[in-house]
Amino acid sequence: MGKLKKKYTEGASRTYTTRNRALKKLQLSLADFRRLCILKGIYPVEPRSAKRANRGSTKPTTFYYTQDVKLLSSEPLIAKFRHHKIFLRRLQHALGKKDFTRAKSLNSHRPEYTLNHLVIERYPSFTDALRDLDDALCMVFLFASMPSVKRVPKQGIEECKRLAAEFMHYVIFTHSLRKVFLSIKGIYYQAEIQGQTVTWIVPYQFSQRTPDDVDFKVMATFLHFYRTLLGFVNYRLFTTVNLSYPPKLDEILDENAAGLGSLKVESRRVEDIIGNVQSDGEHDAANNAEANKDTSAQDKAAMERRLGSLGTKMQAIAAADSAAPAYQVASDGAGLHSDDEDDVARAESLLFGKQVFFLSREVPRYSLEFIIRAFGGRLGWDSSSGGGSPYTENDHAISIQIVDRPVQGHRFLDRIYVQPQWIYDSINANRLLNTQDYLVGEQLPPHLSPFVEYAQGDYVPEEASRMAAAAAGFEGEVSNLKPEDRDEPESEQEEATADNVEGESADEDEQLDSSDDEESDEEGDAKAEKQYQKQIAAEHAGVSFSEYHQQQQQKKKIKQSDNSKSVKPRGKAPKRSKAQIEEEERQKMAISMLSRKKRRVVNRAQADAYKQSKDANAL
Amino acid sequence: MGAAGRSNQRKRSAAHRDEVAEEFPASSGIDVPSEPEASSDEDDNVEEGDFDATLRMMADDQGFGSDEAEDFAAQDSDEDAEDEDEEKSEIHSSDIDGASSEEDEEDEVEDEEESSVSDDDKNPLLVRAASRSTEGQETVVDSDEEAENSVLDGKDIDRLTINDFGRDLGSWKEYRKTLPQIDAGYASDSSTEEPVNTIGNVPIEWYADSLHIGYDIDGKRIMRPATGDELDKFLDNMDNPDVFRTARDEINQQNVKLSEEEIDIIRRIQGGSIPDADYNPYEDTVEWFTSQTMQTPLTAAQPSKRGFVPSKWEHNRVMKIVRAIRQGRITRGAPVSTAPQYFDLWADAEAEDSVGTGRRQRERLAAPRTVLPTHAESYHPPGEYLPTEEEKRKWLEQDPDYRKRNFLPHDFGTLRTVPGYDRFIQERFQRCLDLYLAPRMKKKVSHLDPEELMPKLPDPRDLRPFPSRESLVYLGHTGRVRSISVDPTGMWLLSGSDDGTVRLWELITGRCAKIWDFKDTVYRVAWCPSQDSCIFAAAVGSRVVIVIPSDLCDDNRLLVSEELVKAGFGSAAAAETDDDSSLPVSWDMPTSTEQASGMHVSIAMHRTVKSVTWHRRGDYLATLTSEEGGSSVLIHQISKHKSQRPFRKLKGAVQHIKFHPTRPWFLVTTQRYVRIYNLMQQSLIKTLQPGVKWISSVDVHPQGDNVIVGSYDKKLSWFDLDLSMKPYRSIRYHSQAIRQVQFSRKFPLFATASDDGTIQVYHGMVYQDLNQNPLVVPLKILRGHEIRNSLGVLDCQFHPIQPWLLSSGADGTIRLWM
């Protein structure tokens, strides 16, 4: 007889540990443990059998991986927490004794900790960090628009504001914004950064009421980590596009509420880069004394060579810069990669590249300034919504004025007055939409979410199908619609061209439809030949005739349904035809042939499909 | 008077008792302890400076001042008496003295009046003093001159002591009154000035309407002094050279001229310096304990070591700090970090990553991303996304945790009307909670396309022919049609019903050719499968009737049939059977009327006959009765009119019996199993276990290797006899019990009839190649029969030649499906 094995020495009870056990092991208070979990990104898990994991107990418990708890135990932050605890005790003692000098000196030596090591630990590569940036951005943008609360003092709010502005500057600089959405909760932005899709939401700028049912202690802990993360991400993003970090804050502009303009984004100076290289060299030397001396020296030489050429370019740019308006950041840094002319061309190729906007005081500048600049547009704004506007209202360069009021009093004849939704819809459609529907006082078309992807059987709103149809027509005519030169002030013409394009596209659609029929008559033989070949191919592939026939039928059906959809998207559910009933019956019979397991899966899938269709039908 | 001063004074008074008695007015009145020597001179000066004020006060006080002086004297003498008093008590004592002296005052005032009148001549000194006192009263009128005189007088006077009077206290008292007023000075505790008017803190306005302005110390009214009108006042002011140093005493309604000293005080206050001109803030220190060693020390205790040895603990503490400074632990101000806050954190990480030297860790599950907003969340959504009033109400009533959406779609129309979202922070917080409190697990979500799971079945259209639509309905039966049978030529259809009739139909036309009325439930009808004969058997009540429908068949077949059926009568075998009383069977000749209608033999049994089935040759017939045990299944030989009991005993209630189509096998179906017996060897070959609760019917594929079993629990099981005792395939389609399963003899088809009113037709192809599994494809669901009393289709039969199906139902109809 073998040795009796002790219970709970392996298996689930080893893999998992309960929260209380973890607390005991780490000798931490619950609050500290939670803070640590937040910072380290440790999450509870759900074992397959809670009873087995909890040594036979079925009490509702929170489980963690034992490995995770082990990882926590070697965390240097724990010691920092303890130091802080001791510090607080001392401070309190000193204050209690009214020993203010000691309290002051204690406070000046307040133990601080950074979370730098956690960022690299949680996100070993930069891509990982980008992938997980959504929550960080949402949080930082939220606190950037909040008043300071007890747990997040003014200093933290200021940092959030700065980080948010820096990030927006990067998005503007790289033109990486993709989608925007005006929701009732706030404004969603989606950007594509180094291949990663990053989405964040910014609340509408109203004074936020700090609610009572929110534990700001938790929020502050998250924010601390997110701030650190975003700081490092910003640094990396800025340096990859050769911008200096941190950007300089123009305090005068900042006081005048110049918004994004108050941060001066500049390309990295040559000295900086050299300095970095040197420091890198030193760093290398410190790390591995002799190992790669040769390589580092080579690198250095190569870098210096590159920098030499850079310097000449920079001079050229500096000369160009003096002529260019200061707010145009794009021309600053992009010059490092390409020539100035290329840059201008690139800017003009963007959606709003050739437009100059003016924002009335009632539109949300904090959002519009960001997105217009991210799409290459230039803009000015009313002085009441902040200083530092490069254009005044009566500047004749302005082509589009964004207003959000029922009636516009005084109008300049050489510009169009549109409502802000036009900007957002245009960005989502990735083309300049017809302004006719968006003029001042017009009933706006519905604003749709750009994040919705339609699966088969989903309900497609009328507006979406209309836009899709328009976009399809637009693609063929891309070359025709070039924004006209600003020298001639005729915006009507532009509209007219846009109108024409859309009209044409619609026509073309019809033509396409009709051409199908015509073709069948004219090229009947060729078609029959083609079909025959297809049939043969199908036969080779082992598809029976009936199947092939069916496929063909289905294809036709889909085509028809598409057509009918485009014509009448919200028709009533048509009466089921005989064929459909038969098909359903066959489906049912086929299901009856399945094993019980598979049948269950199929039934569930069908139930889901049914639910989806029900939802779609409800709309 | 300070404590030190007092104690000083006490010492002195102890030391020079006599001297004090001599010079008490000066030394006790103005007491400057620090400079006892100099004080006397200064006192004199003060006395000089203050003199006119003193005099005026004396005049104002009308004798009270002298009482004061007397009080002081009394006080001092008291002090002499009570030798070692505490300071506090001394202060008290002065108060007490003050109180007690008040009592004396009245007497003394009286005394004074008396003495001033009567004792004028008693003593020259007294006379002088009295004259002085009268002069003092005059000073109200002409104070300046008098003051000068009195100062001189005061200097000149040889002051007498109490000793000079000896026992004559009365004269001492008198004399005392003549002495000049003592100015207490600012250093004094007690104020010499007491207001004449005793109204206290009451506003004088209250007396504005009355003739008096208050009361004096005796409670007598003080009448309002006469005042002139404004003009007089003005003139007075003009005349008075001292108008600028005159103040108004409201309480006493008098103008008071401020003395030089008072003005000096005012000036000092205005200048921000100490009001008392005499006070020296920078006095020299007095060494109470001298540095010189006294011959007799004050205390005899040993001096403490602490006094001359440096403290060890202090030293330790200092050294601790010193060490900390040396080690750099204590620095001036907070340490300033020079490192930049942010740097390229991933610079090394990525190089390392490429090498692959990373600690192996459990794969972290990234938190699921938040779901992106749909159109419904738009500030201006399409109209169809807006909730109706009903939906709104429902949403509001719903528990927030169970809501499908955490917001209510709303159309704001324009961007300017969009308000701030009030639950923004809460939602962010909720997300935070989800991130660190919600358990994360990898859940396998099958992204299986259900289409993929679906069996790759050939299209039914490729498997034609099969019955797919209803083409004929045979109407006539009034009860449920329990059984139907098609004759081997495929021309005639036989049906037995609950209404007690067996009907013969022309299959193609639906014409009812003949009716046999048995007046008893017909459970089953069955054509003899032999092509040569034309016989059918019908289970009617508790007997089986063998019928030859003579109109239908040609003479040849009729002859063969009749021969077969009638040969048994009177045969030895039949006699044997008759003898065998153990079998509950009797072969009877039907009545003549019955014979006329074609019935030739009637096999009577004890119980109801449930089922009748022919052997493929057409000579043997098996019956199933409702009794228990072995005698429920009997096999009858028609040609010999002989019955056999193949099973002595049988387990379970037999549901169904069937001859195997190719082999000498016999299938007996109990509630849960199908047993296959070899009749030749009289042995059990196989037991099929379909795994169902209650088998209803069984059929064997014409080739003999496959069996289908239908059950009341809706399942159809396909058995391959070569393979396993368990079903090769179970199919469940019907929603109600399966009543009948049937193979087609000619086509690869089979059908199931069910109580749900449907017939399911399958393609059941059995291949010659033993390696290839039989192909089962559902082809068609036939609907048409009505459901009566939860009974649907009761029987179904394939046409022997055509791919047609016939079915009978509880609704009394028979239907032909082509």
Interface residues (C-beta under 8 A of the other chain):
Chain A: R34 C37 I38 G41 I42 Y43 P44 V45 E46 T62 F63 Y65 Q67 D68 L71 S108 H109 N116 V119 I120 R122 P124 S125 F126 A129 R131 D132 D134 D135 C138 M139 L142 M146 F181 L182 S183 I184 K185 G186 Y188 T199 P203 Y204 Q205 F206 S207 Q208 R209 T210 P211 D213 V214 D215 V218 M219 F222 G231 F232 N234 Y235 R236 T239 Y245 P246 D280 E362 V363 P364 D404 R405 Q419 P420 Q421 Q443 L444 P446 H447 L448 S449 F451 V452 P461 E462 E463 A464 S544 F545 S546 E547 Q550 R570 E585 R586 Q587 K588 M589 A590 I591 S592 M593 L594 K598 V601 V602 A605 Q606 L619
Chain B: G333 A334 Q341 Y342 F343 D344 L345 W346 A347 A349 E350 D353 G358 Q361 R362 R364 L365 A366 A367 R369 T370 L372 P373 T374 H375 E377 S378 Y379 H380 P381 P382 G383 E384 Y385 F407 P409 H410 F412 G413 T414 L415 R416 V418 P419 G420 Y421 D422 F424 I425 Q426 E427 R428 F429 R431 C432 L433 L435 Y436 L437 A438 P439 R440 M441 S446 L448 P450 L453 M454 P455 L457 P458 D459 P460 R461 D462 R729 I731 R732 Y733 Q760 V776 P778 L779 I781
